[in-house]
Amino acid sequence: MTRSDLVEELAARFGQLTHRDAEFAVKAILDAMNDALVRGNRIEIRGFGSFSINNRPPRIGRNPRSGESVAIPEKRVPHFKPGKALREAVDLRTAELEAKTKGQ
């Protein structure tokens, strides 16, 4: 699902929202999440999951072309951990799809 798909879904589910309003709502939510992660805050959405920042320590890597050692600096990267309800829903849906394809 892309951002535009999300806007379309929101506009379809809530008839009183125009496409433009749905687009603004999605942008506002994503911007708020982005700002929170940039500040180092954790985002928790019950039943869906949590977003946090992980620190990757500096390390020595290799250039695959030349084999030369390369220093890779420390990085802060976003991390998503799915919630229990999301994990169970995905697992159940995957099992249902597998059962359908085996039954054909």
Secondary structure as GFF3:
##gff-version 3
##sequence-region A 1 104
A	DSSP	alpha_helix	3	13	.	.	.	ID=ss1
A	DSSP	alpha_helix	19	38	.	.	.	ID=ss2
A	DSSP	beta_strand	43	45	.	.	.	ID=ss3
A	DSSP	beta_strand	49	56	.	.	.	ID=ss4
A	DSSP	beta_strand	59	62	.	.	.	ID=ss5
A	DSSP	beta_strand	69	72	.	.	.	ID=ss6
A	DSSP	beta_strand	75	82	.	.	.	ID=ss7
A	DSSP	alpha_helix	84	103	.	.	.	ID=ss8
###
